[in-house]
Structure formats: C-alpha cells, structure tokens
Amino acid sequence: MKKTDLEKISGIVGFEPDDAKLFSKAFTHKTLAFQKGLLDMSNERLEFLGDSVLNLYISIRLFEIFPVAAEGALTRMRSYLVNTRRLAKLSKELGLDKILRVGESFEGDPVEQTSILADTFEALLGAVYIDKGWEAAGAFIEKYFDIEKASSKLDSKSKLQQLVQKQSGFLPKYNVVKEDGLPHKKHFVVEVEFDGAVRGAGEGSNKKNAQEGAAKDALSKMGNNDEQK
C-alpha cells in the first residue's frame, strides 16, 4: 500500500494504524488476492467481521438511546442506519473507492458497484476493531453515523411513547371511545391520554391504525416534528 493511501486511512479512522498490513488487506479485493495467488489477503474476512461489529454497536446504541422503543421500531431504525446503499454512499464520500485495489479480472468500475463499496467500509471497520479494539471501532462509527437521527424512522406511536416516558416517566394510555361498522368493515375512534388529559384522537379500520392516528394528532398538538425522539 502506498504511503499516501495509509495517510489517508489514518485521517479517516482518526489514528495511525499499528498494523499497516492489516489495513492494506482491508482494501484488497478478492480479485487482486486471487491474481497474486494470496487468497488470505482478500478483505472478505475483515468485511465479515466489520459487518458484525457495525450491527452490534448500532444495536446497542439504539437500545440505550431509545429505552422504550419496541423491537420492530429498533429494527427499522437499524435498517435505516445500516444498509448497502448508505454504506456505499459513505464509502464514496470518504474516498475509500480511491484506495480500494482490484485485480485485472474485475469486471466494471468498482465505484459504480454499491455492494463493493459497502463491503470496503465494513472491511475497514473490521481492521479498526482488530487494530485498536471495541472503543476505537465505536468512536469510528459515531464519527460517521448520526444514530439519534434514526428516530425519524419511528412511527408516531413509538415517538410519542418515547417522548412522554422521557418527560414524565409514564406511558401514554389509549382508549377506544367508539367502535361501529359491519364485522368486515369496522371503524374505531381512539383517544390517547397522558399527563391527566386527553391529548389526541384518531380513527381507523382497526385499533392499531386508530392508535397511530391518535399519537400523530398528539405529537402535532405538542409541536413535535419528525426529529423528535
């Protein structure tokens, strides 16, 4: 690996690597490793590790930041933060595509292949973890991921629950105040109550949709936008 590339990597990760060969491997595509007859130099194993580190760290931080979010909401937020398209975009913004080395048999332009760019970011994270440990890997992730912003992917009910519990320590209460319609075409009206008063109302063809509408109404009245947790 060129000295200039190693310097670029140091700037990206925020420290000078102890093991330069490890970071060289992170940017060695399997086509180049195969071409040189050194399959153990491929970045695939580091990519596997980096993927695991990234998902675990993001999962832990979401679990900590959103203590009342349901499993489904946590999964949606993690998917918003960690996906191939987002990782590829980040990889390109950091210039990792300029450092990645591919073999002569590689077809096409790696810059245009999102999966290759995403894998490269994960391989780099895997190298950071091996070289400096969990804390350094976490700092690297925090540097490039706005984890709290994932709250924009919460549904209204989850947002309201998060906000109300944070402010008062209690959970919103949903009450069905009206139910009518035919068995196959029900209509529900639900009110949401907290802080001793009804704060919102919603309606829908099932209780879940009506509760979501009530939560959205309450958030609107509270003046909370999509960035609120």
Rosetta blueprint (number, residue, H / E / L):
1 M L
2 K L
3 K H
4 T H
5 D H
6 L H
7 E H
8 K H
9 I H
10 S H
11 G H
12 I H
13 V H
14 G L
15 F L
16 E L
17 P L
18 D L
19 D L
20 A H
21 K H
22 L H
23 F H
24 S H
25 K H
26 A H
27 F L
28 T E
29 H L
30 K H
31 T H
32 L H
33 A H
34 F H
35 Q H
36 K L
37 G L
38 L L
39 L H
40 D H
41 M H
42 S L
43 N L
44 E H
45 R H
46 L H
47 E H
48 F H
49 L H
50 G H
51 D H
52 S H
53 V H
54 L H
55 N H
56 L H
57 Y H
58 I H
59 S H
60 I H
61 R H
62 L H
63 F H
64 E H
65 I H
66 F L
67 P L
68 V L
69 A L
70 A L
71 E H
72 G H
73 A H
74 L H
75 T H
76 R H
77 M H
78 R H
79 S H
80 Y H
81 L H
82 V L
83 N L
84 T H
85 R H
86 R H
87 L H
88 A H
89 K H
90 L H
91 S H
92 K H
93 E H
94 L L
95 G L
96 L H
97 D H
98 K H
99 I L
100 L L
101 R E
102 V L
103 G L
104 E L
105 S L
106 F L
107 E L
108 G L
109 D L
110 P H
111 V H
112 E H
113 Q L
114 T H
115 S H
116 I H
117 L H
118 A H
119 D H
120 T H
121 F H
122 E H
123 A H
124 L H
125 L H
126 G H
127 A H
128 V H
129 Y H
130 I H
131 D H
132 K H
133 G L
134 W H
135 E H
136 A H
137 A H
138 G H
139 A H
140 F H
141 I H
142 E H
143 K H
144 Y H
145 F L
146 D L
147 I H
148 E H
149 K H
150 A H
151 S H
152 S H
153 K H
154 L L
155 D L
156 S H
157 K H
158 S H
159 K H
160 L H
161 Q H
162 Q H
163 L H
164 V H
165 Q H
166 K H
167 Q H
168 S H
169 G L
170 F L
171 L L
172 P L
173 K E
174 Y E
175 N E
176 V E
177 V E
178 K E
179 E E
180 D E
181 G E
182 L E
183 P L
184 H L
185 K E
186 K E
187 H E
188 F E
189 V E
190 V E
191 E E
192 V E
193 E E
194 F E
195 D L
196 G L
197 A E
198 V E
199 R E
200 G E
201 A E
202 G E
203 E E
204 G E
205 S L
206 N L
207 K H
208 K H
209 N H
210 A H
211 Q H
212 E H
213 G H
214 A H
215 A H
216 K H
217 D H
218 A H
219 L H
220 S H
221 K H
222 M H
223 G L
224 N L
225 N L
226 D L
227 E L
228 Q L
229 K L
